[in-house]
Amino acid sequence: MTVDCGDHVMTFSPSDYIGRKIFRKGHFERHHVTRLLAVLRDRGLPADGRVLLEIGGNIGTQTVYFALSKAFDRIVSVEPDPRNFRLLQINIAQNGLEEQITAVNCAAGDAEGEIDFFQHPSNHGKSGMVQRSPRDVRIAVPVKPVSLILEDAGVTDADIGLVWMDVEGYEPVVIRSMRNLFARRVPLYTEFTSQFYGPEQARIFVETLSEFYEDCMVFHEDSCSLMKVSDIPSNSAQFDVLLLP
């Protein structure tokens, strides 16, 4: 199904959770992109002339919102699920964004090869490298380190102005191949879901991030707070976090 969302069109599966949200509201969490860009501007972190690395592009909702904002010259959007990737390509093309957005059909991980991927039957945004339900369908998808994804896209670490990551619990693994970006203290906006990681993995995740970043902003639906990265609550419910340079 394709709908006119005002300043863009979006094609989606009407049986999918994200598709149903778009059909009812005309967008899927677009305010998250708007809010993040406002925070970056307020903190003097303009992205003009830079590249956005989006890890977990899904069907291209946030991808298109970022492109329409004109905040970045180019976007590299990484999406492993073939169902989502097909729609991502459609949504890029039908909005005339092919020159601005490079779509990459693989998972991001700590080594190159193939990896098991579990497709959620009714919420494609909940698919990932961790099985959540016996109804999930297991497939194999290609996986590459972030450094190789950027190299293949003709992008250097120095080009990246922001990383936006939502990979349904696989974040602690993906960051293992992002140390070059971390060393440059590139702003990173990521979902943090401690119940996916487990207490020990969540603690290690926070410790790894705090090796490179000192300050962050934690976002809940209606609020945000500035804190030290080392103080990120590793036993809290799901939230988003922006690591600041």
Kinemage of the C-alpha trace (Angstrom):
@kinemage 1
@onewidth
@group {chain A} dominant
@subgroup {mainchain}
@vectorlist {calphas} color= white
{ca met a 1} P 0.000 0.000 0.000
{ca thr a 2} L 1.203 3.521 -0.837
{ca val a 3} L -0.088 6.681 0.879
{ca asp a 4} L 0.532 10.392 0.389
{ca cys a 5} L 2.063 11.698 3.617
{ca gly a 6} L 2.159 15.350 2.596
{ca asp a 7} L 5.762 16.119 1.708
{ca his a 8} L 6.512 12.524 0.691
{ca val a 9} L 4.885 9.216 -0.172
{ca met a 10} L 5.434 5.974 1.691
{ca thr a 11} L 4.887 2.378 0.605
{ca phe a 12} L 4.436 -0.231 3.316
{ca ser a 13} L 2.816 -3.528 4.158
{ca pro a 14} L -0.634 -2.842 5.691
{ca ser a 15} L -0.290 -5.998 7.794
{ca asp a 16} L 2.883 -4.711 9.475
{ca tyr a 17} L 2.941 -2.674 12.712
{ca ile a 18} L 4.872 0.229 11.166
{ca gly a 19} L 2.602 0.247 8.120
{ca arg a 20} L -0.499 0.461 10.284
{ca lys a 21} L 1.025 3.397 12.189
{ca ile a 22} L 1.773 5.241 8.947
{ca phe a 23} L -1.735 4.581 7.644
{ca arg a 24} L -3.330 6.015 10.808
{ca lys a 25} L -0.949 8.904 11.552
{ca gly a 26} L 0.740 9.705 8.244
{ca his a 27} L 4.186 9.066 9.723
{ca phe a 28} L 6.128 6.712 11.978
{ca glu a 29} L 7.805 8.499 14.913
{ca arg a 30} L 8.921 11.409 12.739
{ca his a 31} L 9.131 13.580 15.858
{ca his a 32} L 12.156 11.540 16.978
{ca val a 33} L 14.106 12.792 13.955
{ca thr a 34} L 12.867 16.369 14.416
{ca arg a 35} L 13.776 16.321 18.104
{ca leu a 36} L 17.239 14.908 17.502
{ca leu a 37} L 18.102 17.445 14.802
{ca ala a 38} L 16.963 20.263 17.094
{ca val a 39} L 19.214 18.964 19.880
{ca leu a 40} L 22.196 18.737 17.536
{ca arg a 41} L 21.635 22.318 16.333
{ca asp a 42} L 21.200 23.614 19.874
{ca arg a 43} L 24.484 22.021 20.898
{ca gly a 44} L 26.355 23.484 17.933
{ca leu a 45} L 26.676 20.190 16.063
{ca pro a 46} L 25.520 21.043 12.527
{ca ala a 47} L 25.607 18.146 10.053
{ca asp a 48} L 25.816 20.171 6.826
{ca gly a 49} L 28.087 18.485 4.302
{ca arg a 50} L 28.304 15.308 6.343
{ca val a 51} L 27.057 11.739 5.952
{ca leu a 52} L 24.440 10.049 8.113
{ca leu a 53} L 25.067 6.357 8.770
{ca glu a 54} L 21.744 4.692 9.538
{ca ile a 55} L 22.068 1.160 10.879
{ca gly a 56} L 18.629 -0.423 10.764
{ca gly a 57} L 16.879 1.453 7.954
{ca asn a 58} L 13.713 -0.680 7.991
{ca ile a 59} L 11.388 0.496 5.185
{ca gly a 60} L 12.908 3.986 5.073
{ca thr a 61} L 10.675 6.057 7.322
{ca gln a 62} L 13.433 7.821 9.273
{ca thr a 63} L 15.668 7.624 6.203
{ca val a 64} L 13.231 9.741 4.222
{ca tyr a 65} L 12.597 12.119 7.135
{ca phe a 66} L 16.330 12.783 7.476
{ca ala a 67} L 16.650 13.265 3.704
{ca leu a 68} L 13.758 15.744 3.624
{ca ser a 69} L 15.345 17.717 6.469
{ca lys a 70} L 18.376 18.455 4.244
{ca ala a 71} L 20.543 18.127 7.369
{ca phe a 72} L 22.956 15.717 5.635
{ca asp a 73} L 24.427 15.698 2.152
{ca arg a 74} L 24.257 11.914 1.980
{ca ile a 75} L 22.748 8.978 3.869
{ca val a 76} L 24.004 5.392 3.979
{ca ser a 77} L 21.120 3.216 5.161
{ca val a 78} L 21.842 -0.377 6.193
{ca glu a 79} L 18.970 -2.879 6.331
{ca pro a 80} L 19.311 -6.701 6.426
{ca asp a 81} L 15.686 -7.856 6.169
{ca pro a 82} L 14.881 -8.493 2.479
{ca arg a 83} L 11.211 -7.633 3.083
{ca asn a 84} L 12.123 -4.224 4.491
{ca phe a 85} L 14.929 -3.625 2.012
{ca arg a 86} L 12.614 -3.965 -0.976
{ca leu a 87} L 10.325 -1.300 0.503
{ca leu a 88} L 13.312 0.850 1.479
{ca gln a 89} L 14.410 0.903 -2.165
{ca ile a 90} L 10.879 1.727 -3.330
{ca asn a 91} L 10.521 4.571 -0.842
{ca ile a 92} L 13.884 6.047 -1.788
{ca ala a 93} L 13.053 5.910 -5.509
{ca gln a 94} L 9.500 7.184 -5.410
{ca asn a 95} L 10.597 10.222 -3.411
{ca gly a 96} L 13.409 11.004 -5.856
{ca leu a 97} L 16.158 10.450 -3.275
{ca glu a 98} L 18.395 7.974 -5.131
{ca glu a 99} L 21.304 10.414 -5.423
{ca gln a 100} L 21.178 11.282 -1.735
{ca ile a 101} L 20.645 7.834 -0.187
{ca thr a 102} L 22.714 4.662 -0.583
{ca ala a 103} L 20.818 1.561 0.580
{ca val a 104} L 22.881 -1.431 1.706
{ca asn a 105} L 21.266 -4.868 2.075
{ca cys a 106} L 23.213 -6.513 4.897
{ca ala a 107} L 23.502 -6.645 8.654
{ca ala a 108} L 26.186 -4.739 10.528
{ca gly a 109} L 28.319 -6.897 12.787
{ca asp a 110} L 31.825 -7.595 14.026
{ca ala a 111} L 32.886 -9.901 11.143
{ca glu a 112} L 32.100 -10.470 7.472
{ca gly a 113} L 30.066 -13.491 6.416
{ca glu a 114} L 26.500 -14.659 7.005
{ca ile a 115} L 24.378 -14.564 10.123
{ca asp a 116} L 21.023 -15.939 11.270
{ca phe a 117} L 18.256 -13.353 11.087
{ca phe a 118} L 14.820 -13.822 12.636
{ca gln a 119} L 11.855 -12.284 10.813
{ca his a 120} L 8.973 -11.247 13.060
{ca pro a 121} L 5.712 -12.156 11.266
{ca ser a 122} L 3.642 -9.057 12.161
{ca asn a 123} L 6.150 -6.363 13.193
{ca his a 124} L 9.046 -6.218 10.762
{ca gly a 125} L 10.719 -3.586 12.944
{ca lys a 126} L 11.082 -6.221 15.670
{ca ser a 127} L 13.032 -8.594 13.432
{ca gly a 128} L 16.707 -9.030 14.176
{ca met a 129} L 19.604 -11.267 15.045
{ca val a 130} L 17.957 -12.393 18.283
{ca gln a 131} L 14.935 -14.699 18.186
{ca arg a 132} L 12.000 -13.258 20.167
{ca ser a 133} L 9.212 -15.704 19.379
{ca pro a 134} L 8.773 -19.305 18.170
{ca arg a 135} L 6.839 -17.809 15.244
{ca asp a 136} L 9.893 -15.915 13.990
{ca val a 137} L 11.184 -17.161 10.638
{ca arg a 138} L 14.932 -17.785 10.524
{ca ile a 139} L 16.826 -16.824 7.367
{ca ala a 140} L 20.491 -16.174 6.582
{ca val a 141} L 21.587 -12.641 5.686
{ca pro a 142} L 25.005 -11.197 4.784
{ca val a 143} L 26.840 -9.376 7.565
{ca lys a 144} L 29.723 -6.901 7.319
{ca pro a 145} L 31.689 -4.769 9.767
{ca val a 146} L 30.766 -1.089 9.713
{ca ser a 147} L 34.218 -0.210 8.357
{ca leu a 148} L 33.644 -2.421 5.289
{ca ile a 149} L 30.114 -1.080 4.753
{ca leu a 150} L 31.510 2.451 4.638
{ca glu a 151} L 34.384 1.438 2.368
{ca asp a 152} L 32.005 -0.223 -0.106
{ca ala a 153} L 29.831 2.910 -0.078
{ca gly a 154} L 32.828 5.140 -0.810
{ca val a 155} L 32.598 6.858 2.567
{ca thr a 156} L 35.389 7.472 5.086
{ca asp a 157} L 35.131 7.635 8.867
{ca ala a 158} L 35.845 11.360 8.654
{ca asp a 159} L 32.730 11.853 6.483
{ca ile a 160} L 30.289 10.606 9.123
{ca gly a 161} L 28.417 13.305 11.021
{ca leu a 162} L 25.953 11.079 12.879
{ca val a 163} L 25.222 7.397 13.445
{ca trp a 164} L 21.559 6.458 13.978
{ca met a 165} L 21.253 2.847 15.145
{ca asp a 166} L 18.259 0.639 15.925
{ca val a 167} L 19.057 -3.058 15.572
{ca glu a 168} L 16.739 -4.678 18.101
{ca gly a 169} L 19.192 -5.789 20.759
{ca tyr a 170} L 22.242 -6.345 18.557
{ca glu a 171} L 23.781 -2.960 19.380
{ca pro a 172} L 26.528 -4.308 21.694
{ca val a 173} L 27.822 -6.487 18.833
{ca val a 174} L 27.622 -3.813 16.131
{ca ile a 175} L 29.695 -1.340 18.121
{ca arg a 176} L 32.665 -3.702 18.076
{ca ser a 177} L 33.281 -2.641 14.477
{ca met a 178} L 32.712 1.062 15.154
{ca arg a 179} L 35.766 1.905 17.220
{ca asn a 180} L 37.240 4.107 14.490
{ca leu a 181} L 34.088 6.221 14.573
{ca phe a 182} L 34.098 6.243 18.358
{ca ala a 183} L 37.717 7.388 18.389
{ca arg a 184} L 36.555 10.414 16.371
{ca arg a 185} L 33.699 10.885 18.871
{ca val a 186} L 31.067 10.884 16.162
{ca pro a 187} L 27.616 11.550 17.668
{ca leu a 188} L 25.714 8.287 18.042
{ca tyr a 189} L 21.964 7.994 18.572
{ca thr a 190} L 20.939 4.476 19.518
{ca glu a 191} L 18.180 2.479 21.099
{ca phe a 192} L 19.193 0.983 24.461
{ca thr a 193} L 17.186 -2.033 25.609
{ca ser a 194} L 18.743 -3.668 28.635
{ca gln a 195} L 16.242 -6.542 28.761
{ca phe a 196} L 17.502 -7.640 25.334
{ca tyr a 197} L 21.136 -7.564 26.404
{ca gly a 198} L 20.966 -9.040 29.888
{ca pro a 199} L 22.564 -7.379 32.951
{ca glu a 200} L 26.178 -8.339 32.213
{ca gln a 201} L 26.075 -7.437 28.509
{ca ala a 202} L 24.332 -4.153 29.312
{ca arg a 203} L 27.070 -3.296 31.807
{ca ile a 204} L 29.800 -4.089 29.275
{ca phe a 205} L 27.961 -2.046 26.631
{ca val a 206} L 27.924 1.024 28.903
{ca glu a 207} L 31.573 0.516 29.866
{ca thr a 208} L 32.608 0.317 26.204
{ca leu a 209} L 30.739 3.502 25.308
{ca ser a 210} L 32.200 5.353 28.289
{ca glu a 211} L 35.723 4.585 27.045
{ca phe a 212} L 35.098 7.036 24.186
{ca tyr a 213} L 32.272 9.354 25.267
{ca glu a 214} L 31.789 11.286 28.480
{ca asp a 215} L 28.380 12.948 28.119
{ca cys a 216} L 25.078 11.793 26.676
{ca met a 217} L 21.405 12.622 26.532
{ca val a 218} L 18.830 9.977 27.433
{ca phe a 219} L 15.466 10.281 25.673
{ca his a 220} L 12.168 8.911 26.880
{ca glu a 221} L 8.961 9.543 24.968
{ca asp a 222} L 8.220 12.934 26.533
{ca ser a 223} L 11.462 13.915 28.241
{ca cys a 224} L 15.220 13.947 27.936
{ca ser a 225} L 18.038 14.354 30.428
{ca leu a 226} L 21.767 15.048 30.246
{ca met a 227} L 24.027 12.628 32.102
{ca lys a 228} L 27.424 10.966 32.080
{ca val a 229} L 27.705 7.965 29.798
{ca ser a 230} L 28.973 5.916 32.727
{ca asp a 231} L 25.639 6.652 34.475
{ca ile a 232} L 23.421 5.257 31.694
{ca pro a 233} L 20.894 3.078 33.573
{ca ser a 234} L 21.716 -0.457 32.476
{ca asn a 235} L 18.684 -1.970 34.216
{ca ser a 236} L 16.006 0.446 33.005
{ca ala a 237} L 13.270 0.010 30.406
{ca gln a 238} L 13.935 0.798 26.745
{ca phe a 239} L 15.054 4.324 25.875
{ca asp a 240} L 17.119 6.174 23.286
{ca val a 241} L 20.499 7.713 23.995
{ca leu a 242} L 22.567 10.312 22.143
{ca leu a 243} L 26.320 10.089 22.765
{ca leu a 244} L 27.850 13.542 22.554
{ca pro a 245} L 31.334 14.457 21.280
